[in-house]
Amino acid sequence: MEILAQNISKKFRQEYVIKQFSYQFKAGNSYAITGPNGSGKSTLLQLLAQYTLPNSGKVEMPQVETENVYSQITYAAPYVELIEEYTLVEHLELLKQNQYLPFSINIEHFEKFIELSPDRHKSIKNYSSGMRQKIKLGFALLSDRPVLLLDEPTTNFDELAKNWFFDRLKDQKEKLIIIASNETREIEFCSHRISIQDFK
């Protein structure tokens, strides 16, 4: 599995956020997209996921039909919200029905994986921000999709939660992993680094 970006540029109004970015991302590798807040890291990650389109250039997965790209990607970010009116059990079942998670994963398995046992009958909106982030990452890390895109994954995490995340992420190394971050530990996890400032 690979993602191929060819001379992509993205601008908002008249200002370029990313200009002429080209790169080949390959499975079995991890990539950090680095840069200060507001520099365009999240925009580039969304372009690579094909959640948004470039003004010029193109992004493709050469082995995958365009209409099936979404089924190959797991995407998690602090700004991507869970359905807050759902309970954890309801959310888990919805993701299984939509083939985001394997049907073999049940609530007991999930709670053990995230090392939390939240109230199953409480709406997700009543969980703390750190707990919601851990649930999102738990869903992402348990997905069997081959591409894992993470935007500032340890936001709202204490050290214990960060240790949990990196321990689990080590088990994903056969995937294509791209992390947008300016956090030292997230960047150091990755084998390749791309500075967004080089494409302005």
N, C-alpha and C positions, 0 to 999 in steps of 0.2 A: 504494500500500500504506500502511496506517496501523494503529496500535494505539490503541484507545480505552479508557481506564481511567475507570470511573465510580464515584466514592465508595467506593473499596476500602479496607478496613481488615483488618489482620492482627494477631492477638495470640497470644502463647505463654503458656500458663497464663492468668493474669489480666492480663498486661501487654501493652498495645498497642505494637507495633513501628512500625506505620504506621496512621494514622487519617484516613479520609475523603480519600483521595488521588484527584484527578480530573485528567486530562490527555489531550490528543490529540497523538500522535506521528505525524509524517508523513514519507513517503519523501523523500529528497533533503535531509534535515536530520540534524544530529548533536546529541545530547543528553548532557549530563554529569549524572549523579546524584551529588551530593556530600554529604559528611558524615564525621565521625570514624569510626574503627574501631569496629565493634559497633553502629553507629547504625541499621542496617537497609537499607543500600544493596543488599546481595546479595539480601536477602529481596524487596525491591521488584523487582529485575531478574528473579528467578524468578517472581514474580507476573505480570509483563508477558509473560514467555515462556509462561505458563500451565503451568509445571512444578509449581507449587503453587497452591492455591486460597485466595482471601480468605475471611475469616469473614463479611464482608458486602461488597456491591457486586459489580461484575463487570468483567472484561477481555475484550475481543473484537477481532477483526479483521473489520470489517464486510463486507469483500469475500470473506471466506474461510469455508468451512464449518468448524465446530468441529473435526471429525475430521481436517481437513487442515492445521490451524495448524502442527503440528510440522514439516511439510515446507517451511514458509516461513521458518523461523528457523535461524540459525546461532548457537551459544552457546559461548563459551569462557571458562574461569575456571581459576585455579590449582588449585582443589579438584575440578575435573572431570578425572578421571584417564583417561589412555590405557590400553589393554590392555597391561600391562607385559611380559607373556610373549611378545607378538608382536614380530616384527621390523618395521622401518619399511615394508618392502615389503608385508608381510602386512596391516599396518594400512591402508595406502593402498588396497589391493585391497578390503578390507572396506568402507571408506567409499564406494568407487565402486559396489560391489554394492548398497549401501543407499541409493544416490542422494543421498548427502551431497556427493559430489564428481563432477564431470563425468568421463565415461569417457575423455576425451581426455588427461587428466593422467596421465603416467607418472612413474616414479621419477626419471628424469633431469630432467624438467620441474620436479618438486617440489624436488629438491636445488638446482637453479639458483634457484628462487624464494626459498627460505629462506637461500640463500647458505651452505649447509653441505653437507658430504659425509660424513655419519656412516657407520660400518660397517653396511652393509645386512644383515649376518647376525647382528648383535648384538641381543639383546633390548632393548626400550625401557627396561626397568628399570635397565639399565646405563649409560644416558645421564645427563648432569648435569641438575640441575633447570632451569637456564637453557635447555639444549638441548631438554628436553621441552616447556617453555613455548613455545619458538619453533616447534616442530613443531605443537603445538596451534593456535597462531595462524596458521601456514601453512595448515593444513587449513581454518580458519575463513575466511581471506581468499581462498582459492581456490574456496570454495563459491559457487555462483551463486544462492543463496537471497537474497531481497530484504531480509531483516531480519537485522542483525548486532548481537548483544548481547554485550558484553565486560565482564567483571568484573576490575578491576585488571590490565589486560593486560600491562603491562611489569614485573610482579613477577618478580624474579630476573634482570632484564636489566641488562647493563652499558650504557654510553653508545652503543657501536657497535650493539648489538642494538636499543636504543631508536630510533636513527636509522633502522635498517632497517624497524622496525615503522611509524613515522610516514610514511616514504616510501611504503610499500605501502598504508597506510590512506587516503592521499590519492586513490588510484585507486578507492575504494569510495563516493565521495560521492553517487552516484545512489541508494544504498541508504538505508534507515532505520537509523541507527547510534545505539545507546545504550550509554554507557560508565559503569559504576559505579566511582567513583574518588575518592581524596583527593590524587592526584598532580597537581601544578601543570600539567605539560606535557600530560597526558591531558585535563584539564579545559579548558585553553586551546585545544585542538584543536576542541572542540565549539562550535557556534553558539548553543546554548541550555543553560542551567544550572538545575538543580532541586535545592534544598537539602532533604534528607530531614528536617532539623530543623523545617521548616515544617509537617510532617504528623505531629506527635506529640500 
